[in-house]
């Protein structure tokens, strides 16, 4: 893993696809032990693995340092496209599957990916940017809150035995974090 701090964020290229798929697996594997039902974990892992081929994704961002892919996330245009859940009535960009390679954590990669997502949502004229998480992902939730994402319980949903919690960034109300967005 390249240790330089020069990280570029851009759209996933075709030649990045398999590396992004492996990064997602490597990143999310840490949650396997948190699943009570192994079948639910295997279904989730299959969804993660297939996600880079999802025709509903609007953009897949990657964070690169040299040739190393350090992180990724996916952007969707609605809750129907992101989750197959039109009843959530989200018609603003949604971040899914934010992942940073375990060896690249603590270097601000997730923050850079999320800030680019905010810029992208702003460029589309969106009023909000959404993402969903669960209590398993406490470090990620701390980052979301630090970036001024707010809980939006009206957009929560249940997935098996997991409460999937919604976080919303309000474009018009929020001042950019540290002037960097």
C-alpha positions as CSV (number, residue, x, y, z in Angstrom):
1,X,0.0,0.0,0.0
2,X,1.4,3.3,-1.1
3,X,2.1,5.5,2.0
4,X,2.1,8.8,0.3
5,X,-0.6,11.4,1.2
6,X,-1.4,12.3,-2.4
7,X,-4.8,10.9,-2.9
8,X,-7.0,11.5,-5.9
9,X,-10.7,11.0,-6.0
10,X,-12.3,10.0,-9.4
11,X,-14.8,7.8,-11.0
12,X,-14.0,4.1,-11.1
13,X,-12.4,3.0,-14.4
14,X,-13.2,-0.3,-16.0
15,X,-9.7,-1.6,-15.1
16,X,-10.4,-0.7,-11.4
17,X,-13.5,-2.9,-11.1
18,X,-11.9,-6.1,-9.7
19,X,-9.7,-4.2,-7.3
20,X,-12.7,-2.2,-6.1
21,X,-14.7,-5.4,-5.6
22,X,-11.8,-6.9,-3.5
23,X,-11.5,-3.8,-1.5
24,X,-15.2,-3.9,-0.6
25,X,-14.8,-7.5,0.5
26,X,-11.6,-6.8,2.5
27,X,-13.2,-3.7,4.1
28,X,-16.6,-5.2,5.1
29,X,-15.2,-8.5,6.3
30,X,-14.6,-7.0,9.7
31,X,-18.4,-7.1,10.3
32,X,-18.9,-10.8,9.6
33,X,-18.7,-11.8,13.3
34,X,-21.5,-9.2,14.2
35,X,-24.1,-11.2,12.2
36,X,-26.1,-13.6,14.2
37,X,-27.3,-15.5,11.2
38,X,-24.5,-16.6,8.9
39,X,-26.9,-16.7,5.9
40,X,-27.7,-13.0,6.4
41,X,-23.9,-12.3,6.3
42,X,-23.4,-14.4,3.2
43,X,-26.3,-12.6,1.4
44,X,-24.8,-9.3,2.4
45,X,-21.4,-10.3,1.2
46,X,-22.9,-11.4,-2.1
47,X,-24.7,-8.1,-2.5
48,X,-21.4,-6.2,-1.8
49,X,-19.5,-8.4,-4.3
50,X,-22.1,-7.8,-7.0
51,X,-22.5,-4.0,-6.3
52,X,-19.8,-2.9,-8.7
53,X,-21.9,-4.4,-11.5
54,X,-25.2,-2.7,-10.3
55,X,-26.9,-1.0,-13.3
56,X,-28.7,1.3,-10.8
57,X,-25.5,3.0,-9.5
58,X,-25.1,6.6,-10.6
59,X,-21.3,6.8,-9.8
60,X,-18.7,4.7,-8.1
61,X,-15.9,6.9,-6.7
62,X,-12.4,5.6,-5.9
63,X,-9.6,7.1,-3.9
64,X,-6.2,6.3,-5.4
65,X,-2.7,7.0,-4.4
66,X,-0.5,6.1,-7.4
67,X,-2.0,2.8,-8.7
68,X,-3.3,1.8,-5.3
69,X,-7.0,2.0,-4.7
70,X,-7.4,3.0,-1.1
71,X,-11.2,3.6,-0.8
72,X,-14.5,3.6,-2.7
73,X,-18.1,4.6,-2.4
74,X,-21.2,4.3,-4.5
75,X,-23.7,7.1,-5.3
76,X,-27.4,6.5,-6.2
77,X,-30.1,8.9,-7.3
78,X,-32.9,7.6,-5.1
79,X,-33.9,5.1,-2.4
80,X,-35.5,3.0,-5.1
81,X,-32.3,2.7,-7.0
82,X,-30.1,2.4,-3.9
83,X,-32.2,-0.1,-1.9
84,X,-35.2,-1.1,-3.9
85,X,-37.2,0.9,-1.4
86,X,-39.3,3.6,-3.1
87,X,-41.4,3.9,0.1
88,X,-38.4,5.8,1.7
89,X,-39.2,8.7,-0.7
90,X,-35.6,9.8,-1.1
91,X,-35.0,11.5,-4.4
92,X,-31.6,13.0,-3.6
93,X,-28.2,11.4,-3.9
94,X,-27.5,8.5,-1.5
95,X,-24.1,7.2,-0.5
96,X,-23.7,3.4,-0.2
97,X,-20.9,1.0,0.5
98,X,-18.3,3.5,1.7
99,X,-15.1,1.4,2.1
100,X,-11.5,2.1,3.0
101,X,-8.8,-0.6,2.7
102,X,-7.9,-1.7,6.3
103,X,-4.2,-0.8,5.7
104,X,-5.2,2.8,4.5
105,X,-7.5,3.7,7.5
106,X,-6.8,6.8,9.5
107,X,-5.5,8.8,6.5
108,X,-8.7,10.8,5.8
109,X,-9.7,8.6,2.8
110,X,-13.4,8.3,3.8
111,X,-13.6,12.0,4.6
112,X,-12.3,12.9,1.1
113,X,-14.7,10.5,-0.6
114,X,-17.6,11.9,1.4
115,X,-16.6,15.5,0.7
116,X,-16.5,14.7,-3.1
117,X,-20.0,13.2,-2.7
118,X,-21.2,16.4,-1.1
119,X,-19.7,18.4,-4.0
120,X,-21.4,16.1,-6.4
121,X,-24.8,16.4,-4.7
122,X,-24.4,20.2,-4.7
123,X,-23.6,20.1,-8.5
124,X,-26.8,18.2,-9.1
125,X,-28.8,20.9,-7.2
126,X,-29.7,18.5,-4.4
127,X,-30.9,19.8,-1.1
128,X,-29.8,16.7,0.8
129,X,-27.3,13.9,0.6
130,X,-28.3,10.7,2.4
131,X,-26.5,7.6,3.7
132,X,-27.5,4.7,5.9
133,X,-25.6,2.9,8.5
134,X,-26.0,0.6,11.5
135,X,-24.8,0.6,15.0
136,X,-22.1,-1.9,14.0
137,X,-20.3,0.9,12.2
138,X,-19.5,3.3,15.1
139,X,-16.3,4.8,13.7
140,X,-18.1,5.6,10.4
141,X,-21.0,7.2,12.3
142,X,-18.6,9.4,14.2
143,X,-17.2,10.6,10.9
144,X,-20.7,11.3,9.5
145,X,-21.6,13.3,12.6
146,X,-18.3,15.2,12.5
147,X,-19.0,16.1,8.8
148,X,-22.4,17.4,10.1
149,X,-24.7,14.6,8.8
150,X,-27.8,14.5,11.0
151,X,-30.0,11.6,12.0
152,X,-33.2,11.3,10.0
153,X,-35.3,8.7,11.7
154,X,-38.1,9.1,9.2
155,X,-35.9,7.3,6.6
156,X,-34.7,4.4,8.8
157,X,-35.6,0.9,7.8
158,X,-35.3,-2.7,9.1
159,X,-33.2,-5.2,7.3
160,X,-33.5,-8.6,8.9
161,X,-32.6,-8.0,12.6
162,X,-30.7,-4.8,11.8
163,X,-32.0,-1.3,12.2
164,X,-30.6,0.6,9.2
165,X,-30.3,4.3,10.4
166,X,-30.5,7.2,8.0
167,X,-28.1,10.2,8.1
168,X,-28.7,13.3,6.1
169,X,-26.5,16.2,5.1
170,X,-28.4,19.4,4.5
171,X,-26.8,21.4,1.7
172,X,-28.4,24.8,2.4
173,X,-28.2,24.7,6.1
174,X,-24.7,23.4,6.7
175,X,-21.5,25.4,6.5
176,X,-18.7,23.4,4.9
177,X,-16.5,21.6,7.4
178,X,-13.2,23.5,7.9
179,X,-14.0,25.3,4.7
180,X,-12.8,22.3,2.7
181,X,-16.0,21.2,0.9
